[in-house]
């Protein structure tokens, strides 16, 4: 099931994708379930929004060995956690804005977990029971600031630095699917999610042991090698097999 968040008559709504249409839901699916209003709207006639606005955006760094290698970063035995603010989130089609503070902005396609219920100290064996679904994120990064600052916070936090979407796929099961990023149609990253150092159940369990995850929270699970600089006027696509494609222009 693909659950989208979209603007209808100026109001944010949730809907379930059914072919070329969205079946409008009566409320937030994590609160009201999948009760519908009976209304259907063509997908092409609505503006898709970021599929969720979480209380926190948890990110896992250095989770693909080749990516850590291309940045010259040492690998850790445990997942590396950092955060993005929810103010960095934008939806499909929204522009990525280049800030004046940085001279090198890069893309990072990432499989993103959407939490469906309160998760605290969950086991790896039960971790997927706490997942509502999966979506796609672009962990846009000011690479020069990442290395000039003592922490990664500023380099990851600018407005529009977390494109998210196009929807939440509730039936996705991580199993070797391909992640790919493109700039103006040219492939920059392409890898299997099986190359993750720490897999999805381990990540969820580990994060939940260090903080309580709330319904709607998201976890970005890391990016493979091939990161590339993005510039004004380009079109960025982040695609994950079985979920879809997230497209954003750069301004």
QUITA-V18605 format. One line per field, one symbol per residue. phi: phi as a letter, one per 30 degrees, with the letter a starting at -180 (. if undefined). Layout:
phi: ???
//
This chain:
phi: .ccccacbhicdbcacdbidbcddcdadddccicdcdjcbbdedcbcdcedacddaccbcchcbeddeddcicddcdceccbbcdddddbceidddcddddbcbcbcadbdbdcdcaebbhddddceddccdlbbcbcddbddddecdddbdeddcceeidbebkdaccdcdbdaidccbbbchicdcbaaddddedcdeeddddddddcadccejdbbdcjbddjebdcbejdcccbbbejckbcbbdcb
//
